Amino acid sequence: MTQPQPIQETVLPIKRIPYAKLIFIYLFGALSLPGTLFCQEINPIRVEHVMDIYGDFNKPTEVAVGVNGSVYVLDGVNNKVKIFTRKGEFVRSVGKSGKGEGEFDYPVGMDIDAQSNIYIADTGNRRIQVLDPNGNYLRKIDLSRWHARPVAVKVYRPTHYIYVTDANNHQILCFNKDGTFKFSWGDIGEQPGEFRFPGMTAIDPNGDFYVVDILNGRVQVFSAQGKHPKPISELGVSPGQLFRPKGIAVDHRFLIYVSDSYTGIIQVFDKSRKFHGILSTGAKTFLRLTTPLGLAFDTLGRLYVVQSTLNKVSVFVLRDK
């Protein structure tokens, strides 16, 4: 069968690219879904569509669910976080364009802690901002000393560690709850522990830390201290391979879900890091999405998927349990 031709990408010096264009290239790249992905038998993991959440978005990137079930969507081009009920009803939006407290410049990443505080990777302003559940400014972590480009943030609730993905320096930065720096790891490259544009992250129930390694076409798993890197997948478009991985989430069974913005599918890997299957709507019908980026689970086990260029968040329930 005819396979899609590889995308030719050129990484240019960051200062030569307008910031908004740089973020768009980083998130979406060249988008063209292959007509036929592959033809061998694959384990279908059945899902059922529950609803779509719309909020006048402009290419949203990330979704997170609070402990009370509230759904937070990062609408970065509009420089806002939009909050919805579990039923998808709009509650409020917070934020606006700017450099002041509670203002953003093309934020890309977001997470929610156990107190429903909102952590924003305020990408253009080179900082992490922390807001309370109502969107009021609490504090910031200034990342300018690293010349960082934060594109993801993840809070590990048991320890309150704050992990920041720095795509400019191909590294992960770790901070204490109060914003004091703890440690970092990573550099540009293809070896274990190295990255080529790291992106979104996830933490499993044991505290292991997952990083989407976008241009290397893989996910890397680390200890909470950034040690002992282990790869998941490799670059490609065959079953179990990743071409442009973007979103990631881990469920209570330690199954790892990875969205691919190029193929439009979500692949699943087991706790031993082996390919487990593909989300499907039927026995032979893969769930095909448009620019799937951020992923999140709620306490009911429902999966939220940002379909960025469709300007919506789709919600699914897994039927393979």
Phi, psi and omega per residue, in radians:
M1 nan 2.615 -3.125
T2 -1.242 2.198 3.124
Q3 -1.675 2.620 3.098
P4 -1.138 2.526 3.114
Q5 -1.321 2.476 -3.129
P6 -1.040 2.569 3.050
I7 -1.366 2.308 3.077
Q8 -1.583 2.025 -3.109
E9 -2.068 2.458 3.073
T10 -2.122 2.155 3.094
V11 -1.572 1.978 -3.101
L12 -1.705 2.765 3.055
P13 -0.968 2.375 -3.008
I14 -1.035 -0.655 -3.052
K15 -1.189 -0.270 -3.104
R16 -1.563 -0.096 -3.091
I17 -1.991 2.261 3.049
P18 -0.955 2.498 -2.975
Y19 -1.027 -0.810 -3.111
A20 -1.059 -0.686 3.138
K21 -1.188 -0.665 3.128
L22 -1.060 -0.775 3.129
I23 -1.104 -0.712 -3.132
F24 -1.100 -0.774 3.115
I25 -1.094 -0.747 -3.132
Y26 -1.057 -0.766 -3.065
L27 -1.366 -0.764 -2.928
F28 -1.913 -0.575 -3.093
G29 1.037 -2.621 3.047
A30 -1.601 2.146 -3.029
L31 -1.878 2.070 3.077
S32 -2.773 1.892 -3.091
L33 -1.303 2.333 3.077
P34 -1.169 2.523 3.127
G35 -1.116 -0.725 3.102
T36 -2.268 2.153 -3.036
L37 -1.418 -0.898 3.136
F38 -2.928 2.935 -2.959
C39 -2.192 0.047 -3.132
Q40 -1.566 2.866 -3.105
E41 -1.178 2.370 -3.108
I42 -2.364 2.535 3.115
N43 -1.193 1.990 3.089
P44 -1.432 2.288 3.085
I45 -1.851 1.845 -2.939
R46 -1.234 2.318 3.028
V47 -2.280 2.742 3.095
E48 -2.205 2.294 -3.135
H49 -1.246 2.268 -3.120
V50 -1.738 -0.905 -3.109
M51 -2.943 2.963 2.987
D52 -2.077 2.484 3.095
I53 -1.890 2.132 3.094
Y54 -2.001 2.576 3.135
G55 -2.730 0.630 -3.104
D56 0.972 0.759 -3.112
F57 -1.307 2.814 2.969
N58 -2.309 1.576 -3.119
K59 0.967 1.117 3.076
P60 -1.125 2.725 -3.063
T61 -2.092 -0.636 -2.946
E62 -2.349 2.623 3.062
V63 -2.350 2.518 3.088
A64 -2.515 2.677 -3.112
V65 -2.133 2.219 3.127
G66 -1.346 2.939 -3.102
V67 -1.136 -0.383 3.119
N68 -1.598 0.079 3.117
G69 1.620 -0.114 3.089
S70 -1.102 2.494 -3.092
V71 -1.892 2.215 -3.116
Y72 -1.963 2.223 -3.130
V73 -2.108 2.245 3.130
L74 -1.564 1.929 -3.130
D75 -1.797 1.301 -2.885
G76 -1.174 -0.620 3.121
V77 -1.120 -0.570 3.053
N78 -1.519 -0.012 3.125
N79 0.986 0.799 -3.127
K80 -2.437 2.720 2.857
V81 -1.913 2.252 -3.129
K82 -1.976 2.339 -2.999
I83 -1.985 2.368 -3.093
F84 -2.290 2.785 2.998
T85 -1.337 3.007 3.087
R86 -1.022 -0.463 -3.141
K87 -1.517 0.032 3.115
G88 1.521 0.240 3.123
E89 -1.468 2.320 -3.106
F90 -1.171 2.362 3.115
V91 -1.895 -1.031 -3.128
R92 -2.894 2.899 2.967
S93 -2.155 2.619 3.121
V94 -2.297 2.616 3.081
G95 1.737 2.796 3.028
K96 -2.793 3.004 -3.114
S97 -1.242 2.390 3.093
G98 2.676 -3.005 -3.101
K99 -2.055 0.017 -3.099
G100 -1.499 -3.002 3.133
E101 -1.174 2.267 -3.117
G102 1.306 0.184 3.078
E103 -1.959 2.652 -2.997
F104 -2.297 2.816 3.044
D105 -2.326 1.634 -3.109
Y106 0.865 1.057 3.079
P107 -1.204 2.547 -3.068
V108 -2.042 -0.651 -3.026
G109 -2.044 2.768 -3.080
M110 -2.781 2.638 2.991
D111 -2.658 2.898 -3.115
I112 -2.183 2.360 3.118
D113 -1.638 -3.057 -3.040
A114 -1.174 -0.334 3.102
Q115 -1.692 0.176 -3.116
S116 1.148 0.382 2.956
N117 -1.263 2.583 -3.031
I118 -1.832 2.179 3.103
Y119 -1.878 2.177 -3.064
I120 -2.057 2.199 2.952
A121 -1.398 1.640 -3.084
D122 -1.435 1.454 -2.832
T123 -1.032 -0.939 -3.075
G124 -1.175 -0.468 3.115
N125 -1.583 0.042 3.068
R126 0.943 0.911 -3.127
R127 -2.756 2.873 2.939
I128 -1.857 2.256 3.048
Q129 -1.908 2.474 3.117
V130 -2.034 2.188 3.124
L131 -2.060 2.666 3.069
D132 -1.369 3.056 -3.067
P133 -1.008 -0.400 3.117
N134 -1.620 0.042 3.110
G135 1.572 0.160 3.096
N136 -1.404 2.447 -3.094
Y137 -1.149 2.323 3.076
L138 -1.931 -0.916 -3.072
R139 -2.946 3.100 3.106
K140 -2.472 2.806 2.946
I141 -2.038 1.983 -3.109
D142 -1.409 2.162 -3.096
L143 -1.886 0.182 -3.040
S144 -1.144 -0.495 -3.127
R145 -1.114 -0.435 3.103
W146 -1.648 -0.037 -2.994
H147 0.891 0.758 -3.003
A148 -1.416 2.691 2.938
R149 -2.092 1.537 -3.058
P150 -1.254 2.164 -3.132
V151 -2.093 -0.078 3.074
A152 -2.744 2.644 3.054
V153 -2.467 2.448 -3.128
K154 -2.448 2.286 3.127
V155 -1.850 2.159 3.050
Y156 -1.570 1.870 -2.945
R157 -1.052 -0.701 -3.117
P158 -1.097 -0.657 -3.093
T159 -1.826 -0.206 -3.077
H160 1.153 0.304 3.021
Y161 -1.134 2.479 3.104
I162 -2.010 2.008 -3.134
Y163 -1.779 2.317 -3.105
V164 -2.152 2.232 3.050
T165 -1.505 2.115 3.139
D166 -1.883 1.715 -3.095
A167 -1.287 -0.344 3.138
N168 -1.219 -0.682 -3.096
N169 -1.916 0.134 3.076
H170 0.951 0.930 -3.075
Q171 -2.588 2.937 3.038
I172 -1.998 2.284 3.081
L173 -1.868 2.446 3.132
C174 -2.141 2.358 -3.104
F175 -2.260 2.711 2.964
N176 -1.294 3.003 -3.127
K177 -1.000 -0.630 -3.105
D178 -1.431 0.034 3.088
G179 1.617 0.029 3.076
T180 -1.289 2.457 -3.087
F181 -1.246 2.390 3.099
K182 -1.881 -1.067 -3.100
F183 -2.860 2.996 3.087
S184 -2.548 2.847 3.033
W185 -2.695 2.761 3.086
G186 1.927 2.762 3.086
D187 -2.848 2.967 3.140
I188 -1.294 2.374 3.123
G189 2.729 -3.050 -3.083
E190 -2.040 -0.021 -3.119
Q191 -1.392 2.880 3.080
P192 -0.969 2.320 -3.112
G193 1.504 -0.095 3.070
E194 -1.826 2.791 -3.082
F195 -2.341 2.723 2.878
R196 -2.190 1.602 -3.054
F197 1.122 1.333 3.029
P198 -1.158 2.641 -3.084
G199 -2.309 -2.190 -3.036
M200 -1.208 2.781 -3.027
T201 -2.368 2.911 3.083
A202 -2.629 2.795 3.089
I203 -2.285 2.291 -3.138
D204 -1.553 3.029 -3.083
P205 -1.041 -0.344 3.111
N206 -1.576 -0.073 -3.139
G207 1.626 0.038 3.062
D208 -1.200 2.539 -2.968
F209 -1.962 2.225 -3.067
Y210 -1.944 2.328 -3.140
V211 -2.200 2.205 3.021
V212 -1.333 2.100 -3.093
D213 -1.819 1.541 -2.787
I214 -1.057 -1.057 -3.027
L215 -1.324 -0.262 3.002
N216 -1.477 -0.079 3.076
G217 1.075 0.812 -3.094
R218 -2.750 3.002 2.936
V219 -2.030 2.479 3.032
Q220 -2.028 2.450 -3.119
V221 -1.944 2.333 -3.122
F222 -2.263 2.850 2.911
S223 -1.228 2.977 -3.139
A224 -1.079 -0.341 3.122
Q225 -1.672 0.132 3.125
G226 1.374 0.389 -3.114
K227 -1.823 2.946 2.985
H228 0.970 1.044 -3.120
P229 -1.138 2.410 3.085
K230 -2.342 2.339 -3.081
P231 -1.528 2.635 2.919
I232 -2.131 2.103 3.055
S233 1.299 -3.044 3.140
E234 -2.733 2.959 -3.078
L235 -1.204 2.260 3.083
G236 2.778 -3.114 -3.140
V237 -2.136 0.181 3.060
S238 -1.433 2.893 3.120
P239 -0.952 2.307 -3.129
G240 1.498 -0.070 3.069
Q241 -1.827 2.791 -3.117
L242 -2.201 2.361 3.138
F243 -1.808 -0.890 3.018
R244 -2.341 1.269 3.117
P245 -1.118 2.471 -3.123
K246 -2.328 -1.122 -3.094
G247 -1.636 2.730 3.136
I248 -2.637 2.501 3.048
A249 -2.647 2.642 3.130
V250 -2.170 2.266 -3.125
D251 -1.632 -3.093 -3.051
H252 -1.203 -0.245 3.102
R253 -1.614 0.102 -3.096
F254 1.172 0.389 2.979
L255 -1.423 2.425 -3.008
I256 -1.928 2.127 -3.090
Y257 -1.876 2.238 -3.092
V258 -2.270 2.154 3.078
S259 -1.544 2.551 3.134
D260 -2.134 1.983 -3.048
S261 -1.240 -0.281 3.135
Y262 -1.508 -0.914 -3.100
T263 -1.419 -0.370 3.127
G264 1.359 0.296 -3.122
I265 -2.015 2.896 3.021
I266 -2.075 2.045 3.131
Q267 -1.724 2.694 -3.072
V268 -2.165 2.378 3.115
F269 -2.151 2.607 -3.107
D270 -1.571 3.130 -3.042
K271 -1.173 -0.266 3.042
S272 -1.582 0.145 3.064
R273 1.308 0.282 3.119
K274 -1.629 2.620 3.128
F275 -1.073 2.260 -3.053
H276 -1.928 -0.617 3.142
G277 2.838 -2.998 -3.098
I278 -2.254 2.382 3.084
L279 -1.051 2.330 -3.011
S280 -2.443 2.661 3.063
T281 -1.693 -0.129 3.122
G282 -2.782 -3.130 -3.081
A283 -1.073 -0.536 -3.101
K284 -2.296 0.347 -3.087
T285 -2.139 1.892 3.108
F286 -1.229 2.601 2.983
L287 -1.279 1.934 -3.112
R288 -1.855 2.091 -3.060
L289 -1.988 2.932 3.134
T290 -1.966 2.002 -3.111
T291 0.871 1.013 3.081
P292 -1.228 2.227 -3.141
L293 -2.086 -1.840 -3.028
G294 -1.104 2.503 3.111
L295 -2.207 2.603 3.059
A296 -2.773 2.612 3.017
F297 -1.898 2.589 2.973
D298 -1.774 -3.122 -3.078
T299 -1.225 -0.245 3.072
L300 -1.539 -0.029 -3.128
G301 1.461 0.201 3.108
R302 -1.416 2.481 -3.107
L303 -1.767 2.206 3.098
Y304 -1.803 2.305 -3.097
V305 -2.265 2.163 3.035
V306 -1.376 2.100 2.958
Q307 -1.792 1.639 -2.828
S308 -1.120 -0.899 -3.073
T309 -1.320 -0.186 2.988
L310 -1.598 -0.071 3.088
N311 0.977 0.895 3.097
K312 -2.727 2.852 2.996
V313 -2.017 2.152 -3.136
S314 -1.752 2.484 -3.086
V315 -2.063 2.331 -3.089
F316 -2.283 2.664 2.993
V317 -2.023 2.364 -3.124
L318 -1.408 2.378 -3.129
R319 -1.955 0.262 -3.097
D320 -1.743 0.143 -3.047
K321 -1.351 nan nan
